[in-house]
Amino acid sequence: MRHPLAALGAVLLAGVLTLFAPLGARAATGTFSYFTDRGVTAHELANPVDGRCYPVGYAHGVTGNETDRDAYLYDTPDCRGAAAYFPKGFYRLETFQSVVFMR
């Protein structure tokens, strides 16, 4: 009688661990485009990971969010302080130093 209960306990434990295990990092689909060097040098972030801070140097110029996530732009290199909302599918002139993407 102990063996069937042990097997059932192992199956239940595996199920609980599967349900409560953290989901892996999710990435946006698409490209975020920006310029540095006063609008001279183009850069792209392809499929950026949700919640990760991307320091971009001193971005200045046309910025485009062709990802499926909203972006938040920061005036600091570490995504701290006030953020400017930058919706998915949007382009505009921006000046910022870091960006984070959120679902």
Kinemage of the C-alpha trace (Angstrom):
@kinemage 1
@onewidth
@group {chain A} dominant
@subgroup {mainchain}
@vectorlist {calphas} color= white
{ca met a 1} P 0.000 0.000 0.000
{ca arg a 2} L 2.963 2.373 0.547
{ca his a 3} L 4.198 2.229 -3.025
{ca pro a 4} L 0.964 3.376 -4.708
{ca leu a 5} L 0.680 6.259 -2.232
{ca ala a 6} L 4.305 7.246 -2.804
{ca ala a 7} L 3.761 7.223 -6.565
{ca leu a 8} L 0.585 9.274 -6.221
{ca gly a 9} L 2.410 11.743 -3.962
{ca ala a 10} L 5.211 12.119 -6.511
{ca val a 11} L 2.712 12.774 -9.312
{ca leu a 12} L 0.858 15.358 -7.225
{ca leu a 13} L 4.112 17.068 -6.246
{ca ala a 14} L 5.202 17.247 -9.894
{ca gly a 15} L 1.842 18.778 -10.826
{ca val a 16} L 2.049 21.399 -8.092
{ca leu a 17} L 5.613 22.326 -9.053
{ca thr a 18} L 4.574 22.670 -12.686
{ca leu a 19} L 1.682 24.956 -11.799
{ca phe a 20} L 3.700 27.231 -9.552
{ca ala a 21} L 7.034 27.267 -11.366
{ca pro a 22} L 7.899 30.738 -12.660
{ca leu a 23} L 7.248 31.300 -16.304
{ca gly a 24} L 10.329 31.936 -18.394
{ca ala a 25} L 11.222 35.398 -19.584
{ca arg a 26} L 8.868 36.524 -22.291
{ca ala a 27} L 10.001 38.594 -25.196
{ca ala a 28} L 8.245 41.131 -27.328
{ca thr a 29} L 7.910 40.311 -30.999
{ca gly a 30} L 9.218 42.968 -33.330
{ca thr a 31} L 11.804 45.726 -33.434
{ca phe a 32} L 12.374 48.911 -31.462
{ca ser a 33} L 14.369 51.487 -33.467
{ca tyr a 34} L 16.230 54.555 -32.219
{ca phe a 35} L 19.135 56.846 -33.092
{ca thr a 36} L 22.196 58.047 -31.201
{ca asp a 37} L 24.835 60.651 -32.062
{ca arg a 38} L 22.193 63.350 -32.528
{ca gly a 39} L 20.153 61.294 -34.948
{ca val a 40} L 23.067 60.007 -37.048
{ca thr a 41} L 23.614 56.380 -35.942
{ca ala a 42} L 20.662 53.956 -36.203
{ca his a 43} L 20.138 51.113 -33.703
{ca glu a 44} L 17.565 48.340 -33.264
{ca leu a 45} L 16.457 46.113 -30.406
{ca ala a 46} L 14.969 42.916 -31.867
{ca asn a 47} L 12.461 40.964 -29.759
{ca pro a 48} L 13.328 42.675 -26.437
{ca val a 49} L 12.646 40.779 -23.205
{ca asp a 50} L 9.765 42.001 -21.013
{ca gly a 51} L 10.827 43.850 -17.881
{ca arg a 52} L 14.515 44.084 -18.807
{ca cys a 53} L 16.174 47.495 -18.745
{ca tyr a 54} L 18.009 48.303 -21.979
{ca pro a 55} L 20.541 51.142 -21.592
{ca val a 56} L 20.895 52.742 -25.030
{ca gly a 57} L 23.395 55.531 -24.454
{ca tyr a 58} L 22.072 58.947 -25.375
{ca ala a 59} L 19.229 58.300 -27.832
{ca his a 60} L 18.044 61.324 -29.759
{ca gly a 61} L 15.837 61.487 -32.829
{ca val a 62} L 13.151 59.417 -34.502
{ca thr a 63} L 12.179 56.459 -32.334
{ca gly a 64} L 9.879 53.649 -33.459
{ca asn a 65} L 8.195 50.907 -31.471
{ca glu a 66} L 7.256 48.157 -33.911
{ca thr a 67} L 6.990 45.551 -31.149
{ca asp a 68} L 3.826 44.058 -29.696
{ca arg a 69} L 4.618 45.597 -26.280
{ca asp a 70} L 4.361 49.096 -24.864
{ca ala a 71} L 7.687 50.712 -24.003
{ca tyr a 72} L 8.689 53.092 -21.226
{ca leu a 73} L 11.522 55.538 -21.903
{ca tyr a 74} L 13.774 56.890 -19.145
{ca asp a 75} L 16.108 59.884 -18.917
{ca thr a 76} L 18.522 57.766 -16.860
{ca pro a 77} L 20.724 54.851 -18.022
{ca asp a 78} L 19.244 52.448 -15.422
{ca cys a 79} L 15.471 52.751 -16.007
{ca arg a 80} L 14.933 54.718 -12.791
{ca gly a 81} L 12.851 57.796 -12.218
{ca ala a 82} L 9.909 59.029 -14.237
{ca ala a 83} L 9.114 57.143 -17.439
{ca ala a 84} L 7.584 58.362 -20.685
{ca tyr a 85} L 4.963 56.004 -22.118
{ca phe a 86} L 5.707 54.916 -25.691
{ca pro a 87} L 2.924 52.730 -27.143
{ca lys a 88} L 3.429 49.830 -29.523
{ca gly a 89} L 3.207 50.722 -33.205
{ca phe a 90} L 4.187 54.343 -32.520
{ca tyr a 91} L 6.875 56.682 -33.935
{ca arg a 92} L 7.979 60.116 -32.686
{ca leu a 93} L 11.024 62.241 -31.889
{ca glu a 94} L 12.463 61.239 -28.512
{ca thr a 95} L 15.423 61.819 -26.229
{ca phe a 96} L 16.141 59.086 -23.653
{ca gln a 97} L 18.859 56.881 -22.133
{ca ser a 98} L 17.127 53.577 -21.379
{ca val a 99} L 13.977 51.654 -22.240
{ca val a 100} L 11.933 48.821 -20.750
{ca phe a 101} L 9.110 46.833 -22.405
{ca met a 102} L 5.984 45.646 -20.607
{ca arg a 103} L 3.008 43.503 -21.455
